[in-house]
Amino acid sequence: MPESMPGRKPSAEGFWTDRTVLVTGGTGSFGKEFTKILLQELPIRKLIVFSRDELKQHQMRTSGFDEQRIRYFIGDVRDEGRLRRALEGVDIVVHAAALKQVPACEYNPVEAIMTNVMGARNVIEAALDAGVKRVMALSTDKAVNPINLYGATKLCAEKLFTQSNSYAGSKDVRFSCTRYGNVVGSRGSVIPLFLEQRKNGKLTVTDKRMTRFWITLEQGVRLVIRCIEQMHGGEVFVPKIPSMNIMELVKAIAPDAKVEVIGIRPGEKVHEVLISEDEANHTIELDDMFLIEPVHPWWSHEKWAHGRRLPEGFRFGSDTNPARLSVDELRQMVADLEVTT
């Protein structure tokens, strides 16, 4: 991964001292990496892992996450009452819970809306009433000009979180989002699929032109931690991450395998976009990320006055992204993934 990829830069660790943090979807790929880094590196008082799966919580606890500062809460973000109970005394919330499989969301639209949209609303309502200080929600490139229900629900969630700063009034609570691309090795990622298919000597590709943004789990976690430290409330943080073509990934994983083109699946794009041309009009550029400012009367542009305005017609797409992953870099990412899984 290029060295310019944003992560968590050194900051005053006093920000995290004696804080109580809750992560929804805490037994997922992001939640486990977030838990590991937070407990190893930051002086928090307590971390609450909030998720609905009893088995995954047991597996997480018995795989090394049995630490005095961890609390495991069984609960669903659809259950506002349970969230209110879990958020008592919490300072910081990271909202990572979501239904994220595009085909599953297409087939189960009501379930996707209940979790991704109404669940976001429940997190916001509970945080407003519980005295939480900062809430950071995880979003995705599929929220930009969405063509599938998953992307549409994440766009709705983004709007809910950024607008919720209007509801805070005099309360000392702020809401923001981070938006990034595919996570290497996460649930549903194409890399584990290719590694499995490699055993049979044939990889399935939907379209050879396809490009995607990529970020590692660790980089995503460090980005979120850094943005929590810096947020004013209302921003959507977008890291400058590299892209790759699907055939380069095939070459890195199984250069000698046969490739079968199966066609684009419903709700799938050939290329993804992290910042659209319309959003670029109210986006600023920092050294290693972009920051989409909210279009609301309560927002002051002075909060990020050092940012640079983007040129007219700017678009941050996986097809035109100047930062590209080479085959060697992809091969190293795959090797690192195989070591950790």
C-alpha positions in Angstrom: 0.0 0.0 0.0 1.5 3.4 -0.9 3.1 5.2 2.0 0.8 8.3 1.5 -2.2 6.3 2.5 -3.8 8.1 5.5 -3.9 6.5 8.9 -3.7 7.7 12.4 -1.0 10.2 12.9 0.5 10.9 16.3 -1.8 13.0 18.4 -2.4 13.9 22.0 -3.4 10.6 23.6 -5.0 12.6 26.4 -8.0 12.8 24.2 -8.7 9.1 24.8 -7.7 9.0 28.5 -10.4 7.4 30.6 -13.0 7.4 27.8 -15.7 4.8 27.4 -16.1 3.8 23.8 -18.9 1.7 22.2 -18.7 0.1 18.8 -21.8 -1.3 17.1 -21.2 -4.3 14.9 -18.3 -4.9 17.2 -17.8 -8.6 16.3 -17.4 -7.9 12.6 -14.1 -7.5 10.7 -13.8 -3.7 11.5 -15.0 -4.1 15.1 -12.3 -6.7 16.0 -9.5 -4.7 14.4 -10.8 -1.5 16.1 -10.9 -3.4 19.5 -7.4 -4.7 19.1 -5.8 -1.3 18.2 -7.8 0.7 20.8 -6.9 -1.6 23.7 -3.2 -2.0 22.6 -2.5 1.7 21.9 -4.9 4.0 23.7 -5.6 4.6 27.4 -9.4 4.2 27.3 -11.3 3.2 30.4 -13.7 0.8 28.8 -14.8 -0.6 25.4 -18.3 -1.9 24.8 -18.7 -4.4 22.0 -22.3 -4.2 20.9 -23.6 -6.8 18.5 -26.5 -9.2 18.0 -24.6 -12.5 17.6 -24.0 -14.5 20.8 -21.7 -17.0 19.0 -19.5 -14.3 17.5 -19.1 -12.6 20.9 -18.1 -16.0 22.4 -15.6 -16.6 19.6 -14.2 -13.1 20.0 -13.8 -13.5 23.7 -12.1 -16.8 23.4 -9.7 -15.7 20.7 -7.8 -13.3 22.8 -10.3 -10.5 23.4 -11.0 -11.4 27.0 -9.7 -8.2 28.6 -10.9 -6.4 31.8 -11.7 -3.2 29.8 -14.1 -5.0 27.4 -17.8 -5.4 27.9 -19.9 -7.5 25.6 -23.5 -6.4 25.0 -26.0 -8.5 23.1 -28.2 -6.1 21.1 -29.5 -5.1 17.8 -29.3 -1.5 16.4 -32.9 -2.0 15.5 -33.7 -2.0 19.2 -33.6 1.6 20.4 -34.3 0.6 24.0 -31.3 -1.7 24.1 -29.1 1.0 22.6 -30.2 3.5 25.2 -29.3 1.1 27.9 -25.9 0.3 26.3 -25.0 4.0 25.8 -25.3 5.0 29.4 -22.0 6.6 30.4 -20.5 6.2 26.9 -18.3 9.1 25.5 -17.6 7.9 22.0 -19.6 5.7 19.6 -18.3 4.1 16.4 -21.3 2.9 14.3 -20.1 0.0 12.2 -23.2 -2.3 12.2 -24.8 -2.8 8.8 -26.2 -5.3 6.4 -23.6 -4.8 3.6 -23.9 -7.7 1.1 -25.4 -6.1 -2.1 -27.3 -9.2 -3.3 -28.7 -9.9 0.2 -29.9 -6.3 0.5 -31.5 -6.4 -2.9 -33.4 -9.6 -2.0 -34.3 -8.4 1.5 -35.0 -4.7 1.1 -37.0 -4.2 4.2 -34.4 -5.8 6.3 -31.7 -3.6 4.8 -33.7 -0.5 5.5 -34.5 -1.6 9.1 -30.8 -2.1 9.9 -29.0 0.5 7.8 -31.5 3.4 8.0 -33.7 2.8 11.0 -30.7 1.4 13.0 -28.8 4.6 12.2 -31.7 6.7 13.5 -31.8 4.6 16.7 -28.1 5.2 17.3 -28.5 8.9 16.8 -31.6 9.2 19.1 -29.9 7.2 21.8 -26.7 9.1 21.6 -28.5 12.5 21.8 -30.3 11.5 24.9 -27.3 9.6 26.6 -24.9 12.5 26.6 -22.4 10.9 24.1 -19.8 13.3 23.0 -18.8 12.0 19.5 -20.4 9.6 17.1 -18.5 8.4 14.0 -20.4 6.3 11.4 -18.8 4.2 8.7 -20.0 4.7 5.2 -18.9 3.4 1.7 -18.2 4.4 -1.8 -21.5 2.7 -2.8 -23.3 5.6 -1.1 -22.2 7.9 -4.0 -24.8 8.0 -6.8 -26.1 4.6 -5.6 -27.6 2.1 -8.0 -28.2 -0.6 -5.4 -30.2 -0.6 -2.2 -27.2 -1.1 0.0 -25.7 2.1 -1.3 -29.0 3.9 -1.0 -29.4 3.0 2.6 -25.8 4.1 3.4 -26.5 7.4 1.7 -29.6 7.8 3.8 -27.5 7.0 6.9 -24.9 9.6 5.9 -27.6 12.3 5.6 -29.0 11.3 9.0 -25.7 11.5 10.8 -24.6 14.8 9.3 -28.0 16.5 9.8 -28.2 15.2 13.3 -25.8 17.9 14.4 -28.8 20.3 13.9 -30.7 18.4 16.6 -27.9 18.6 19.1 -28.7 22.2 20.0 -26.7 23.1 23.1 -25.8 19.5 23.8 -22.1 18.7 23.5 -22.5 15.9 20.9 -21.2 15.8 17.4 -21.9 13.4 14.5 -19.6 12.7 11.4 -18.9 9.9 8.9 -16.0 8.3 7.3 -16.4 7.0 3.7 -14.0 4.6 2.0 -13.8 1.8 -0.4 -13.4 -2.0 -0.3 -11.7 -3.4 2.7 -9.1 -6.1 2.1 -10.2 -9.4 3.5 -13.4 -8.2 5.0 -16.6 -10.2 5.0 -17.7 -10.4 1.3 -14.4 -9.2 -0.1 -13.4 -10.6 -3.5 -9.9 -11.6 -2.2 -11.0 -14.4 0.0 -13.2 -15.6 -2.8 -10.3 -15.6 -5.3 -8.1 -17.4 -2.8 -10.7 -20.2 -2.4 -11.3 -20.4 -6.2 -7.6 -20.6 -6.8 -7.6 -24.1 -5.4 -9.7 -25.2 -8.4 -7.7 -23.3 -11.0 -10.6 -21.0 -12.1 -11.5 -17.5 -11.0 -14.8 -15.9 -11.8 -14.7 -12.2 -12.8 -17.9 -10.1 -13.5 -16.2 -7.6 -15.8 -12.6 -7.3 -16.8 -12.8 -3.5 -16.9 -13.8 -3.3 -13.2 -11.9 -1.1 -10.8 -12.2 -0.6 -7.1 -10.8 1.4 -4.2 -8.9 -0.6 -1.6 -8.0 0.0 2.0 -6.7 -2.4 4.7 -8.6 -3.1 7.9 -5.8 -1.5 10.0 -5.7 1.6 7.8 -9.5 1.9 8.0 -9.4 1.7 11.8 -6.6 4.2 12.2 -8.4 6.6 9.9 -11.5 6.4 12.0 -9.6 7.0 15.2 -7.8 10.0 13.7 -11.1 11.5 12.4 -12.8 11.1 15.7 -10.0 13.2 17.3 -10.3 15.9 14.6 -14.0 16.0 13.8 -16.1 19.2 14.4 -19.4 17.4 13.5 -21.1 17.2 10.1 -18.0 16.2 8.0 -17.7 13.2 5.7 -14.0 12.2 5.7 -12.8 10.5 2.5 -9.2 9.1 2.5 -7.0 9.3 -0.5 -6.7 5.5 -1.1 -5.4 3.7 -4.2 -7.4 1.8 -6.8 -6.8 -1.4 -8.8 -8.2 -3.2 -11.8 -9.7 -6.6 -11.2 -7.4 -8.3 -13.7 -4.4 -7.0 -11.9 -5.8 -8.6 -8.7 -6.2 -11.9 -10.7 -2.6 -11.7 -11.8 -1.4 -11.1 -8.3 -3.4 -14.0 -6.8 -3.5 -16.7 -9.5 -1.7 -15.6 -12.7 -2.0 -19.1 -14.2 -5.6 -19.7 -13.4 -8.4 -19.7 -16.0 -10.7 -16.7 -15.9 -14.4 -17.0 -16.4 -16.3 -13.7 -17.1 -19.8 -14.1 -15.6 -21.2 -10.6 -16.1 -22.0 -7.8 -13.8 -24.4 -8.7 -11.0 -27.5 -6.7 -10.2 -26.6 -3.5 -8.4 -22.9 -3.6 -9.3 -21.0 -0.8 -11.0 -18.0 -1.2 -13.3 -16.2 1.7 -11.4 -16.9 3.2 -8.0 -16.8 6.9 -6.9 -15.8 8.3 -3.5 -16.5 11.9 -4.3 -19.0 13.0 -7.1 -18.7 16.1 -9.1 -21.6 17.7 -7.2 -20.1 16.9 -3.8 -16.7 18.3 -5.0 -18.3 21.8 -4.9 -18.4 21.7 -1.1 -15.3 19.5 -0.5 -11.9 20.5 0.6 -8.6 18.7 0.1 -6.1 18.0 2.9 -2.7 16.3 2.5 -3.9 12.7 2.6 -7.7 13.0 2.6 -10.7 14.9 1.4 -13.4 16.4 3.6 -16.9 16.9 2.4 -18.4 19.8 4.3 -22.1 19.8 5.3 -24.4 22.2 3.4 -26.2 23.5 6.4 -26.5 27.0 7.9 -24.9 26.0 11.2 -21.6 25.0 9.5 -18.6 27.3 9.6 -16.1 27.0 6.8 -13.5 28.4 9.2 -13.4 25.0 11.0 -11.2 23.7 8.1 -9.9 26.9 6.7 -6.5 25.4 5.9 -8.1 23.0 3.4 -7.8 23.6 -0.4 -10.8 23.9 -2.6 -11.2 21.4 -5.4 -11.1 22.4 -9.1 -14.4 22.6 -11.1 -15.5 19.2 -12.4 -13.4 17.2 -9.9 -14.4 13.6 -9.4 -12.6 11.0 -7.2 -13.3 7.7 -9.1 -11.6 4.4 -9.0 -11.1 4.5 -12.8 -9.4 7.9 -12.9 -7.6 7.7 -9.5 -3.9 8.5 -10.1 -2.9 6.3 -7.1 -2.8 2.7 -8.4 -1.9 -0.5 -6.7 0.7 -2.5 -8.6 0.6 -6.2 -9.0 3.5 -6.5 -6.5 1.7 -4.4 -3.9 -1.5 -6.5 -4.4 0.6 -9.6 -4.0 2.0 -8.4 -0.7 -1.5 -7.5 0.5 -2.7 -11.0 -0.3 0.3 -12.5 1.4 -0.3 -10.4 4.5 -4.0 -11.5 4.5 -3.1 -15.2 4.2 -0.8 -14.8 7.3 -3.5 -13.2 9.4 -6.3 -15.6 8.5 
